[in-house]
Amino acid sequence: MLKVVKPIENRESDTRKPRRGKRWKLGLILALLLAAGLSLIFFRSSLSRIQQIEVEGNVYVDRSAVIEAAGLRIGGQFFGSSAESVEQRVVANLNAVEKVTVDKNFPGTVRLIVDEYDPVAYELLEDGSIQALLGSGAEIKLRDQGLPAEKPMLTEWAGREEEKAKLCRVLDSVPDSLLADLSEIMPWPSEAYPDKIRIYTRSRFEVETTVALLKEKLEILGGITETQAPGMIKMLEANDLVPFVSTEDGENGVISP
């Protein structure tokens, strides 16, 4: 009887298949270990560290305050925080900053480009010093920056920080052309209008309105001051103008209605 036997070469090829699989797995493990080792070496090297921090665009906020708010330091991890998280920290911690852009340049350089709120007014303090008020309500002591051009001065606002911040946000929403004639703004509250203010203009008008109505009323105030003689304007529910009259001593008075 004839007995069929498999060729020897086929048996050898079958025995080699498991060895190839083992070699592939061993190679993968070695590659992973090598990658992990290189990563460990990299993140412990100076290449993964912040070596330089640049701050640009800041006028009112100190460079050190921006870096501290960003949570960055020389020697810190370059890849430790995303650009978005750094931007959010700066805006959350510094109310003078409206926006910040983070630019990372490998190796080791982080650039913070700061966009601050614009000044909308300045304030005369009780000690005679002057500070700038930004659109967010932030108060900035003036050093060498100079006074904001054609911006109103706020007086007698001590103890009214919340109302003052609200006024600054309203002024920030108003075009500069509508603010140019405003010389001084002071609180003038009444029982009916707790947020009422009095405005003195460079065109010699006195205006009473409220913080809530200010933006709406400024849009029509210019048309009145350009066509009417100076006087007292009440801009509340209705708009009333009472012209000034010259008294014997040369001062202006208001005609009684």
BELBELHU-V391110 format. One record per run of one state. SS is the DSSP state (hx for helix, st for strand, lp for the rest). FROM is the first residue (numbers start at 0). TO is the last residue. If there is no record, write none. Layout:
BEGIN
SS&FROM&TO  SS&FROM&TO
END
This chain:
BEGIN
lp&0&6  hx&7&42  lp&43&44  hx&45&47  st&48&48  lp&49&50  st&51&55  lp&56&61  hx&62&69  lp&70&75  st&76&76  lp&77&81  hx&82&92  lp&93&95  st&96&104  lp&105&107  st&108&115  lp&116&117  st&118&123  lp&124&128  st&129&133  lp&134&137  st&138&140  lp&141&150  st&151&154  lp&155&159  hx&160&171  lp&172&174  hx&175&178  lp&179&180  st&181&186  lp&187&194  st&195&200  lp&201&204  st&205&209  lp&210&212  hx&213&224  lp&225&229  st&230&234  lp&235&237  st&238&245  lp&246&250  st&251&253  lp&254&256
END
